[in-house]
């Protein structure tokens, strides 16, 4: 099997600025309260957060997170690493604007692990929301921050997986060495 890196195109970059799921906006407290209510009503199989700020908020509120994917940055500015204890920490390299083969493997391992898993990204984690949605079991929830707008909640189902496959199919790709 060839290793492939997917590369974001300028057209897709603009498209992905729009939320891929339900946008929750308001103050941090309002967003977290709404998120908590959604989680209680849905009871997702797995809960995955992508991004340092939303992961920190969810961990502080003791939400039943399974996986948090972080790069120790917020809006490309370095921030204090999250100090929450995870049962397992996995590391991967994923340059900005790409999805590497390693990302699929590591996020897959995280999803199949027990306990709280931290995925620490050297590079950028933004596009890994797509990987998380495609690899998570149906009836899971993927949550990510939408800069200056709020938080986006994706309920993983066949339709959203189809949409994510379509996005991936429109990315450029190159074989990895």
C-alpha positions in Angstrom: 0.0 0.0 0.0 1.3 3.4 -0.9 1.5 6.1 1.7 -0.3 9.2 0.7 -0.4 12.8 2.0 -3.5 14.7 1.2 -3.1 18.4 0.5 -5.7 21.1 1.0 -6.5 23.1 -2.2 -7.3 26.9 -2.1 -10.9 26.1 -3.1 -11.4 23.6 -0.3 -9.7 26.0 2.2 -12.4 28.5 1.7 -15.2 25.9 1.8 -13.8 24.5 5.1 -14.1 27.9 6.8 -17.8 27.1 7.0 -18.9 24.8 9.9 -19.1 21.1 9.0 -21.8 20.5 11.6 -23.9 22.3 14.2 -22.3 25.7 15.2 -22.7 26.7 18.8 -21.9 30.3 19.5 -22.1 32.5 22.6 -19.8 33.1 25.6 -17.5 30.2 26.5 -19.8 29.3 29.4 -22.9 29.3 27.1 -21.2 27.2 24.5 -20.0 24.6 27.1 -23.4 24.4 28.7 -25.1 23.8 25.3 -22.5 21.3 24.5 -23.1 19.4 27.7 -26.8 19.3 27.0 -26.2 17.9 23.5 -23.9 15.2 24.9 -26.5 14.2 27.5 -29.3 13.9 24.9 -27.2 12.1 22.3 -25.1 9.8 24.6 -22.3 9.4 21.9 -20.3 6.2 21.6 -17.0 8.2 21.5 -16.4 11.9 22.1 -13.4 13.4 20.2 -12.3 17.0 20.5 -10.0 18.7 17.9 -8.2 21.8 19.1 -6.5 23.1 22.2 -9.0 25.6 23.4 -12.1 23.4 23.1 -10.2 20.4 24.5 -9.1 22.4 27.5 -12.7 23.6 28.1 -14.2 20.1 27.8 -11.5 18.6 30.1 -12.0 21.4 32.7 -15.7 20.6 32.8 -14.9 16.9 33.1 -16.9 16.0 30.0 -16.5 12.3 29.1 -13.9 12.8 26.4 -12.3 9.8 24.8 -9.8 11.6 22.6 -8.4 15.1 22.4 -6.3 16.1 19.4 -4.0 19.1 20.1 -1.0 20.9 18.7 -0.2 23.3 21.6 -1.3 26.2 19.5 -4.4 28.4 19.2 -4.9 30.3 16.0 -1.3 29.5 15.1 0.1 31.0 18.3 1.9 28.7 20.7 0.1 28.2 23.9 0.8 26.4 27.2 0.5 22.6 26.7 -2.6 21.1 28.3 -1.6 19.6 31.7 -4.5 17.1 31.9 -3.4 13.5 32.5 -4.3 11.2 29.7 -4.2 7.4 29.9 -2.2 7.3 26.7 -0.4 9.9 24.6 0.2 9.3 20.9 2.3 11.6 18.7 2.1 12.3 15.0 3.6 14.7 12.5 1.0 16.6 10.3 2.2 19.7 8.5 -0.3 22.6 8.1 -2.8 22.1 5.2 -2.2 18.4 5.0 -3.4 15.0 6.2 -0.6 12.5 6.4 -0.8 8.7 6.3 0.5 8.7 9.9 -2.5 10.7 11.0 -4.9 8.0 9.8 -2.9 5.3 11.7 -2.5 7.2 14.9 -6.1 8.5 15.1 -7.3 5.0 14.3 -5.2 3.7 17.2 -6.6 6.4 19.5 -10.2 5.5 18.6 -9.5 1.8 19.3 -7.8 2.6 22.7 -9.5 2.6 26.1 -9.4 5.5 28.5 -8.5 9.1 27.7 -6.1 9.5 24.8 -4.2 12.6 23.9 -3.0 12.9 20.3 -0.2 15.4 20.2 0.4 16.9 16.7 3.6 18.3 15.6 2.3 20.6 12.9 -1.4 21.4 12.6 -4.5 19.5 13.8 -7.2 21.4 11.9 -7.8 19.0 9.1 -7.7 16.0 11.4 -11.4 16.6 12.2 -12.0 14.9 8.8 -9.9 11.9 9.8 -11.6 11.7 13.2 -15.1 11.7 11.6 -14.2 9.1 9.0 -12.6 6.7 11.6 -15.0 7.2 14.5 -17.9 4.7 15.0 -21.3 6.0 14.0 -23.2 7.8 16.8 -19.9 9.4 18.0 -19.4 13.1 18.4 -16.5 15.2 17.0 -16.2 18.7 18.4 -13.9 21.4 17.1 -13.4 25.1 17.5 -14.5 27.5 14.8 -12.2 30.5 15.1 -14.1 33.7 16.3 -17.4 31.9 15.9 -17.8 29.2 18.5 -17.7 25.4 18.6 -18.9 23.0 15.9 -20.5 19.7 16.9 -20.5 16.9 14.3 -22.7 13.9 15.0 -21.0 11.0 13.2 -23.4 9.2 10.8 -23.4 7.8 7.3 -24.3 11.1 5.7 -21.4 13.1 7.3 -19.0 10.3 6.6 -20.0 10.5 2.9 -19.5 14.3 3.0 -16.0 13.9 4.5 -15.1 11.2 1.8 -16.2 13.7 -0.8 -13.9 16.4 0.7 -10.9 14.0 0.8 -11.6 13.0 -2.8 -11.2 16.7 -3.8 -7.9 17.2 -2.1 -4.6 16.9 -4.0 -2.4 14.0 -2.9 1.1 12.9 -3.3 2.9 9.7 -2.3 5.0 9.8 0.8 8.6 8.6 0.6 
